[in-house]
C-alpha cells in the first residue's frame, strides 16, 4: 500500500506570531510547512524546498508579493494570497496572474485550512493532467502499427491520407474509427495524431484519451466540459474539462457509443460551433482540438433505433477507418506474435530470444482470435513468461486447441503437437461457421450475429463475402 506524501506548504509572511499559529494548525493537519518573512528568503528557500502550495502576503518588507507570484505559478505551485482590506486591487491582479484564492486579514485558521485543502485538490488535478500529457506524448513517440497484410496496408494508406489534411489551417475533419474489440483502434488514433506532416511540432501537443465507458455517469458532463466554482455541490474550485485540456492537440473519445443522449447533444454543439461552455458559466471558450472517436458498436444501427443521435452520427462519420479483425489479416498473426514475444523478453530481461515450436505456430495461425490483437498479445506475453529458455510450445500458449482443431479438421492429441498438414482455408472455415450458426438460429441473421458476438452490419458483410443467401430474416 502506497503512503501519500504530505503536501509541502510555504508561508511568506512578515507577521511572525500569525505565521507561527498558521504553521501549527497546518502541521497538525498533516502538511510539511516552512516559513520565511520576505521575498529574498522566499527565493532562497525554494532552491531546496519546492512547495506545492504558497500562502503569500501582499505587503512584505522588501517588496510586493505580486513580484513573487509569477515565479511560483510558473513552478506549478498553487498560490493563496493574503491581503488587508485596503489591498483589493492587488487581489484582483493576483487572481489574474494565477492565484487560486485570496483571504482577507484577519484570517480565521479554519477558513485558511479549508482554502489550503481546496488549493491542494487543484494542484493534484493539475499534476495528473501534466503527467497524463507527458505519458501520452511519450507513448505517441513510439507508437507503431504492425502488419503487412492487404487489410492493414489499406488502413495505413487511409491514415496517411487523413494525416495530410492536418497541414492546412482549417479545422481537421473528425475521424470515426470502428472495429471489433482489441483490433487496435487506440493505436490508429495515436498514429493519426503522430503522423501528420509537421510531426515534430504537432507531436508536442497533447493527446487526451477519454474512455466514455469508464467515466461515471454522474461526473461525465463535468469531466468533459468542466465547471465553475460553485456550479454544483462539491464544485469547490473552477476546473477546465478534458475537451479544454486537449488544447490544440487531439481529443480521442473511445467507446463513443456509451455517451448518454443528453451529452451527445452537447458534444454535437461543440463540434458544430467549436466552442465549449463549462457548467455554471455564461462564457464560451474556443475549441481548437481535433476530434477522433472510436467504437466497437454499430452507430448507424444505434442511430436508427434512437439510442444514438442521427445528427451526431453524420457529424462524426466525416472520415472513417474500419480496423480489420485479426482473422482477416492474412500473414500478420505470426509477425505480431514474434513482436510481442520479443517485447516481453526485453521488458522482463529474459536472455533467450523467443523461438516458436512447430506446434505453437500451427496453433497460433489456426486459432480465430476472437479477442483480436489484444488477446494475442496477452496470450503470447503470458506464454513467454512461462516457457523454458524462450522455447515456446502450444502447451505454453494454453489456447483452446481442440476446438480450433475441429474447425480445421485436425485430429488433436493432448500429448502431441497438431500435425502440419495443410488445413482448409480460413475463408472456408469461416463460411462453415456462419452456415452452422445460421442453421442453429433458424436462419435469423440478427440472432446469429448475437451468438457470434458481432454486429448485424458485420454479419451482412460476411454473408455477402461468402455468397450466403441474402433473403434471410434480419
Secondary structure, 3 states (H helix, E strand, C coil): CCCCCCCEEEEECCCHHHHHHHHHHHHHCCCEEEEECCHHHHHHHCCCCCCCEEEEECEECCEECHHHHHHHHHCCCEEEEEECHHHHHHHHHHHHCCCCEEEECCCCHHHHHHHHHHHHHHHHHHHHHHHHHHHHHHHHHCCCCCCCCHHHHHHHHHHHHHHHHHHCCCCCCCEEEECCCCCCHHHHHHHHHHCCCCHHHHHCCCEEEEECCCCCHHHHHHHHHEECCCCCCCCCCCEECHHHHCCCCEEEEECHHHCCHHHHHHHHHHHHHCEEECECCCCEEECCCEEEEEECCCHHHHHHHCCCCHHHHHHHCCEEEECCCHHHCCCHHHHHHHHHHHHHHHHCCCCCCCEECHHHHHHHHHCCCCCHHHHHHHHHHHHHHHCECCEECHHHHCCCHHHHHHHCCCCCECCECCCCCCCCCHHHHHHHHHHHHHHHCCCEHHHHHHHHCCCHHHHHHHHHHCCCCCCCEC
